Amino acid sequence: MSTGRLHTLHEAAQSHGLMVMGGFHPHIGDHVPHGAGTLMMLGPEPRAFWPMFTQSPEFRDGAPSPMDRWSGRVIKSIAEVMEGQALFPFGGPPFHPFLAWAKRTGRAWSSPVGLLVHDFAGLFVSYRGAIAVPDRLALPAEPSSSPCESCASQPCRTACPVGALTPGGYDVPACKSFLASSSGAPCMTRGCEVRRACPVSQAHGRIEAQSAFHMAAFL
C-alpha cells in the first residue's frame, strides 16, 4: 500500500482549505466507480476553507451555487493530481451514496438526533466531494467508537429551540418556520443550535460566517 500517495492527497487538499475526512477500500455493494482501490472523502478545514472560498471567482461572480461550482473545479484538480476520479454529493439524480460512504470510513456515525457525527468535525461534518483512486492507499487506524458513546450529557438531544430536531425525528416545516422568524436569527447567523451544542463541534472551530452561508441556502 502507498503512504506517499496519501501524503500527496493531504497536501493537495490542504492547499485548497480542504481536509481528508476519511477513506475506505471498497467492497462489492459500495457503489463506487469500477476499478477503485480507495475512496477518500474531502471536507472543509475549519479555519482555512472559508477565507479561501470567499476569495474564489465562484463566490464573487454572483452566479448560483458558488460552493458546488468551486468544489467541482477544485476537487477535479486534486483528482487529476491523484490520477483518480472526482465524485460529488450534488449534481444528481442519481446521487452518490455519500452518507453510506461516510459511515464506511469508520469516522462518521449516526448521532442521537439522526445527523451524521464525525470524530473530528462533530455535527459540523460536511463533505464537498470524494476521490476514487485505483491504488490501495495505506489508511490510518479508525476510531474505535462514535464520540457520542462517551458524551455523557448528549446536549444535541434537547438543543433545538422549537423541538424540531430531536431523537424522535426532524420536523422540517417547523424548523424552517422558526428560522424565518426573528427568533431564528441566532441559528441563521451562527449555525444550527443542535450542531453547535455538540462538544466535538465546539472544538472543531467552524467560522460562523460559513454556517450562516449554509443556513441561508437551506432556508
C-alpha positions as CSV (number, residue, x, y, z in Angstrom):
1,M,0.0,0.0,0.0
2,S,1.1,3.6,-0.7
3,T,1.8,6.0,2.1
4,G,3.4,8.7,-0.1
5,R,0.3,9.0,-2.2
6,L,-1.8,9.6,0.8
7,H,0.6,12.3,1.9
8,T,0.2,13.9,-1.6
9,L,-3.5,13.9,-1.2
10,H,-3.4,15.5,2.2
11,E,-1.1,18.3,0.9
12,A,-3.2,18.9,-2.2
13,A,-6.4,19.1,-0.1
14,Q,-4.8,21.5,2.4
15,S,-3.6,23.8,-0.3
16,H,-7.3,24.5,-1.1
17,G,-8.6,24.7,2.5
18,L,-9.9,21.1,2.5
19,M,-9.0,18.1,4.6
20,V,-9.3,14.4,4.3
21,M,-12.3,13.3,6.3
22,G,-11.7,9.6,6.0
23,G,-11.5,6.8,3.4
24,F,-12.0,3.1,2.8
25,H,-11.1,0.3,0.5
26,P,-14.3,-0.5,-1.5
27,H,-16.2,-3.8,-1.4
28,I,-18.9,-5.1,-3.7
29,G,-22.0,-3.1,-3.0
30,D,-20.4,0.2,-2.0
31,H,-21.4,1.7,-5.4
32,V,-18.0,3.2,-6.2
33,P,-16.5,3.5,-9.7
34,H,-15.2,0.3,-11.2
35,G,-11.5,-0.2,-10.5
36,A,-11.3,2.0,-7.5
37,G,-8.9,0.7,-4.9
38,T,-9.5,3.5,-2.4
39,L,-12.2,6.1,-1.9
40,M,-11.2,9.3,0.0
41,M,-13.7,11.9,1.3
42,L,-12.9,15.6,1.4
43,G,-14.5,18.3,3.5
44,P,-13.7,21.9,4.7
45,E,-10.8,22.5,7.0
46,P,-12.4,24.6,9.8
47,R,-10.3,27.7,9.6
48,A,-8.6,27.8,6.2
49,F,-11.6,26.9,4.0
50,W,-13.9,29.9,4.4
51,P,-11.2,32.6,3.7
52,M,-10.0,30.7,0.6
53,F,-13.5,30.1,-0.7
54,T,-14.7,33.7,-0.3
55,Q,-11.7,34.8,-2.4
56,S,-12.6,32.5,-5.2
57,P,-14.2,33.6,-8.6
58,E,-17.2,31.3,-7.9
59,F,-18.0,33.2,-4.7
60,R,-17.6,36.6,-6.3
61,D,-19.3,36.2,-9.6
62,G,-22.8,36.3,-8.3
63,A,-23.9,33.1,-10.2
64,P,-25.9,30.4,-8.5
65,S,-24.4,27.5,-6.5
66,P,-21.0,29.0,-5.8
67,M,-19.8,26.4,-3.4
68,D,-20.8,23.5,-5.6
69,R,-19.1,25.1,-8.6
70,W,-16.0,25.8,-6.5
71,S,-16.0,22.2,-5.2
72,G,-16.3,20.8,-8.8
73,R,-13.3,22.8,-10.0
74,V,-11.1,22.3,-7.0
75,I,-11.7,18.6,-6.3
76,K,-11.4,17.7,-10.0
77,S,-8.0,19.4,-10.0
78,I,-7.0,17.3,-6.9
79,A,-8.3,14.2,-8.6
80,E,-6.0,14.9,-11.6
81,V,-3.0,15.1,-9.2
82,M,-4.1,11.7,-7.8
83,E,-4.9,10.2,-11.2
84,G,-8.3,9.5,-9.8
85,Q,-12.0,10.3,-10.3
86,A,-13.8,13.2,-8.6
87,L,-17.2,12.4,-7.2
88,F,-19.8,14.8,-5.6
89,P,-22.8,14.8,-3.3
90,F,-24.6,17.1,-5.8
91,G,-25.3,17.1,-9.5
92,G,-27.9,14.3,-9.5
93,P,-30.1,12.4,-9.7
94,P,-28.8,9.8,-9.5
95,F,-26.8,10.8,-6.4
96,H,-23.8,9.0,-5.0
97,P,-24.4,7.4,-1.5
98,F,-22.3,9.9,0.5
99,L,-23.9,9.1,3.8
100,A,-23.2,5.4,3.4
101,W,-19.7,6.2,2.2
102,A,-19.1,8.4,5.2
103,K,-20.1,5.6,7.6
104,R,-17.8,3.2,5.6
105,T,-14.8,5.3,6.5
106,G,-15.2,4.4,10.2
107,R,-15.0,8.0,11.1
108,A,-18.7,9.0,10.9
109,W,-21.8,7.6,12.7
110,S,-25.5,8.4,13.2
111,S,-25.9,10.7,16.1
112,P,-28.7,10.6,18.7
113,V,-30.6,13.1,16.6
114,G,-30.1,11.3,13.3
115,L,-27.5,13.7,11.8
116,L,-24.1,12.3,11.0
117,V,-21.4,12.9,13.6
118,H,-17.7,12.8,12.7
119,D,-14.8,12.0,15.0
120,F,-13.1,15.4,14.3
121,A,-15.9,17.7,13.0
122,G,-18.7,16.5,15.2
123,L,-22.2,17.6,13.9
124,F,-20.5,20.2,11.7
125,V,-19.4,17.4,9.4
126,S,-19.8,18.1,5.7
127,Y,-18.3,16.6,2.5
128,R,-17.5,18.7,-0.6
129,G,-16.6,15.6,-2.6
130,A,-14.7,12.4,-2.8
131,I,-11.9,11.0,-4.9
132,A,-11.7,7.4,-6.1
133,V,-8.1,6.2,-6.9
134,P,-7.1,2.9,-8.4
135,D,-4.4,2.0,-5.8
136,R,-5.0,0.9,-2.2
137,L,-3.7,3.8,-0.1
138,A,-2.4,3.0,3.4
139,L,-5.2,4.3,5.6
140,P,-4.7,5.2,9.2
141,A,-6.4,3.3,12.0
142,E,-10.1,4.2,12.5
143,P,-11.5,5.4,15.8
144,S,-12.8,2.6,18.0
145,S,-16.3,4.2,18.5
146,S,-18.5,7.2,18.0
147,P,-17.8,10.2,20.1
148,C,-21.5,10.1,21.2
149,E,-20.8,7.0,23.2
150,S,-18.5,8.9,25.6
151,C,-20.7,12.0,25.6
152,A,-22.5,11.8,28.9
153,S,-24.9,14.8,28.5
154,Q,-25.6,14.5,24.8
155,P,-26.8,18.1,24.6
156,C,-27.9,17.7,20.9
157,R,-31.0,15.8,22.1
158,T,-32.5,19.0,23.6
159,A,-30.7,21.8,21.9
160,C,-33.3,22.7,19.3
161,P,-35.2,25.8,20.5
162,V,-38.5,24.6,19.0
163,G,-38.0,20.8,19.3
164,A,-37.9,20.4,15.5
165,L,-34.7,18.2,15.6
166,T,-34.7,15.6,18.3
167,P,-34.2,11.8,18.7
168,G,-37.8,11.5,17.7
169,G,-37.3,12.9,14.2
170,Y,-36.9,16.1,12.2
171,D,-39.9,18.4,11.7
172,V,-38.6,20.3,8.6
173,P,-41.6,22.7,8.3
174,A,-41.3,23.7,12.0
175,C,-37.6,24.2,11.6
176,K,-37.9,26.4,8.5
177,S,-40.8,28.4,10.1
178,F,-38.7,29.1,13.1
179,L,-35.7,30.1,11.0
180,A,-37.8,32.6,9.1
181,S,-38.9,34.3,12.3
182,S,-36.9,36.9,14.3
183,S,-36.4,34.2,17.0
184,G,-34.4,32.2,14.5
185,A,-31.7,34.8,14.0
186,P,-29.2,33.1,16.2
187,C,-29.4,29.9,14.2
188,M,-29.3,31.8,10.9
189,T,-26.2,33.8,11.8
190,R,-24.3,31.3,13.9
191,G,-25.5,27.9,12.7
192,C,-28.0,25.3,13.9
193,E,-28.1,25.2,17.7
194,V,-28.2,21.4,17.6
195,R,-25.0,21.2,15.6
196,R,-23.4,23.9,17.8
197,A,-24.3,22.0,21.0
198,C,-22.2,19.0,20.1
199,P,-18.9,19.2,22.2
200,V,-16.9,17.9,19.2
201,S,-18.4,20.6,17.0
202,Q,-17.4,23.2,19.5
203,A,-13.8,22.1,19.4
204,H,-13.9,22.0,15.6
205,G,-14.0,25.8,15.4
206,R,-16.0,26.4,12.2
207,I,-16.2,30.0,11.2
208,E,-19.7,31.3,11.9
209,A,-19.9,33.1,8.5
210,Q,-19.6,29.7,6.8
211,S,-22.5,28.3,8.9
212,A,-24.6,31.4,8.0
213,F,-24.0,30.8,4.3
214,H,-25.2,27.2,4.6
215,M,-28.3,28.3,6.7
216,A,-29.3,30.9,4.1
217,A,-29.0,28.2,1.4
218,F,-31.1,25.8,3.4
219,L,-33.9,28.3,4.1
